[in-house]
Amino acid sequence: MSWDSKLYVVKLKTLSDKEYSKKLSLSEIEEYLDINSYSKKYDEYIESGLLYFTENLNTLAKNLNVDKIYPKGLYIMGIYGGEKKKGEEKYAGLVLEEYHEECSIFKFRLYNTKDILVVPKDYLKEYSVKVYKMIYVREINPFRIIKYLDIILSEKNQKSLKNFLSKTLILNERNISVETHSKVEKLINELHQPSMIKPLSINKYYVVYRRIRAFTATVFKPTSDNFVIKDEVGYIECKNEEIAYYYSAILNYLMYKVMKFKRTVTRTQYGRPILAIYIAGLSWNNIDEETKKEIIELSKELHKKAPLKKYSNQNKALEEILQFPEFKKLIELLDSKVNDEKIKEALTLVSGRGKKEK
């Protein structure tokens, strides 16, 4: 196949006098085929796929006028003590239920434990352990982060964090319950963290989005140098505030379209929603300045108004956002700018045909 090869869409008509079988040859069913020319040549059709699979998202970032695209955050295991399994007890989690410092002492309580653990602050320095604020997928809604999770990690590596917790257990074994001791021991065996922790830059704006199924998004600007993002979340590092608010609005608009057309959302998204922006023709440089300005203002208002609450699913979150006049105006504005065929093509990247879709 050459780059300028023509493409066709082939559909099978109803076989009135034949029973369909994979054994039938092309000549036997040719008269039952509905064949139409496709609107793009081969090179045009695969262009978007080449961007995603061969350029490590760098070319896509350049085309979107953003600094960098991160398909996922840090792989960290053990934040909530693992999933409840039959015959197994949940263990302690790396998320902190509470913590505070008193002079040279650091006190903290891990998730799913009842006892406070006490260590000298020197332990933190020795093992390069810090309290980070983590952005977690369940805390992201359209135009809103509900909360950040406080979590302990080591700047060095996984071994340092395990050693820190092991030494903490030895120091506190006389003052904690057998249950807490057992749960922390299990955490030490099960936890995982990257060898290097790179926090988000306080000088950048980010668009963070769920990368598991619904890719609803919001803008985030770090207020300190200890924010990290977990691997179920994808994110875009943006050049400025305006670009961040623009792309947050676009991602939520595309997710709304998936919901409107009753399509089934792809489970693992990674960078697909970002490529969908490009395919839909909604890149920063594709939209006129006046429209971009209006989109940004609407996005900022929605970020102020979005409810600070949890939903059973993101469809319900979008349904509530849809009640705001700013989101209705955003949809109306973008609908007037996009090409229907491009939107359909973009949605196939992040979703499949729903049961009710024909």
C-alpha positions, 0 to 999 in steps of 0.5 A, a space after each residue: 500500500 502506498 501513501 497516496 492509496 485511496 481508502 474505502 468504507 465497506 458495509 455488508 448488506 443483509 443476505 436475503 437468500 444466503 446465510 453468512 459464513 466466514 467461508 464465503 469468498 469475496 466473489 460470492 458476497 460481492 453483490 451484497 457489499 456497499 462500497 463507498 470512497 472514504 474522504 481521506 487518503 491513506 497518509 491522511 488517515 494514519 497521520 494522527 496515529 503516527 503522532 501518538 505512536 511514533 513521536 512519544 507525544 513530543 510532536 503532539 505537544 508542539 502542535 498543541 502549543 504546550 510544554 509537555 504531555 504526560 500520559 500518566 503520573 507516578 506508579 505508587 502502590 499501597 496508598 490505601 492498603 491494597 484491595 480487600 481480598 477474600 481471606 486477606 485483611 487490608 493493610 496500612 496505606 501510605 496516605 496519612 490520616 494525620 501528621 504534625 511536627 513537635 520540635 524534633 519529633 515527627 508524629 503520623 498515622 497511616 491510613 487504616 491504622 489506629 495508632 500514632 507513630 512517633 519518630 525523630 525528625 532526623 529519621 526523615 532526613 536520614 531516609 529522605 522521607 517527605 510528606 507529599 501532596 498527591 493528586 489522585 484519580 478519584 478526587 478529580 471531577 470536571 473543573 474541580 479537584 476535590 482534595 489532595 492526599 497527604 502521602 509519605 514517599 522517599 526522595 531516594 528510592 523504594 528501599 529507603 522508604 521501606 527502611 524508614 517504616 521498618 525502623 519506625 516499627 522497631 522504635 514504636 513496637 511497645 506503644 502500638 497494637 499488634 494489629 497496627 504492627 501487622 498492617 504496617 509490616 504488610 505495607 512494607 512488603 507490598 509498597 512500591 514507589 519510583 526510584 526518583 520523585 519529581 514534584 510538579 513545578 510551582 512555575 507551571 500550570 497543569 491540566 490534569 485528567 482522569 486516564 481511567 475511562 472518563 477523562 474529565 479534567 481540571 486546571 491545577 497550579 502547584 502552591 508548593 514544591 511537594 505536589 505529585 500525580 499518581 499513575 491513574 492520572 494524565 496531565 499536560 504541562 502548559 506554557 501559561 494559565 490561558 492555555 491550561 484553562 482552554 484545554 481543560 474546557 476542551 477535554 470536558 467538552 469532548 467527554 460531554 460528547 462521549 456521554 451525549 452520544 452514549 458511547 462506551 468510554 475506553 478503559 485505559 486512556 493514557 494520552 488518547 484524550 490529548 490526541 483527540 483534541 488534535 484530531 477534532 481540530 481544537 488545537 490552540 492555534 486552530 481557534 481564532 483569538 476571540 473564541 479562545 478568549 471566550 472559552 477561557 473566560 467560561 472555563 475560569 467561571 466553571 472552575 469557580 462554580 464546579 461543586 466540591 463533591 463526589 459522584 458515583 460516576 463522571 456522567 453524573 458529574 457532567 450532568 450537574 455541570 451541564 446545569 450551569 449556563 457557562 457550560 451550555 454556552 461553552 458547548 454551543 460555542 464549540 459546536 459552532 466551530 467544530 467539524 462533525 466528521 472530525 469530532 466523530 473521528 476524535 471520539 473513536 480514539 477515546 470511546 467505542 460504540 454504545 449499546 444505544 448507538 446506531 
